[in-house]
Amino acid sequence: METRREAEATVVIVDDEEMVLESLATYLGLETDWRVVTFTSARAALAHLANADADVVISDFLMPEMDGIAFLARVRALRPEVPRVILTGYADKESAIKAINEVGLYQYLEKPWNNDDLRLVVRNGIEKKRLIDQLAAKVREVSAAHGELESLQQEILRAFA
């Protein structure tokens, strides 16, 4: 069962094959309430992510204008808190290790994918993003409180000086 926050989640998918995008968007659209945004161009997806948030980004590994590792590295620089997933038919351990090390990959999935596994990976990625966002909000809250305490301490010191 999806939580309210999970239902509001946005999943960005990039693949140069229209059929893959349609298949993923249709499946996720039927099985979840997530907003699915698809791109056949990594550059277009990056332009979108510069102005819009996402909860999970899924990318194909081999694409003509930019491979998945380069794309996800740029996503990491732009939105480091967003879990990044590579979905590829090109499966070798060296590429997987490179992707994990270079872009802080959240998951590496192979084509053809298992729909239930894909949904679980995305759902867990959305939860991870939600927890990161909550932690960042708490850190901001504590930092603001700390700043207020420092100001109060300075006022007290000035009053007794």
Secondary structure, DSSP 8 states (H G I E B T S, - for coil): ---HHHHT-EEEEE-S-HHHHHHHHHHHHHH---EEEEES-HHHHHHHHHHS--SEEEEES--SSS-HHHHHHHHHHH-TTS-EEEEES---HHHHHHHHHHH--SEEEESS--HHHHHHHHHHHHHHHHHHHHHHHHHHHHHHHHHHHHHHHHHHHHHT-
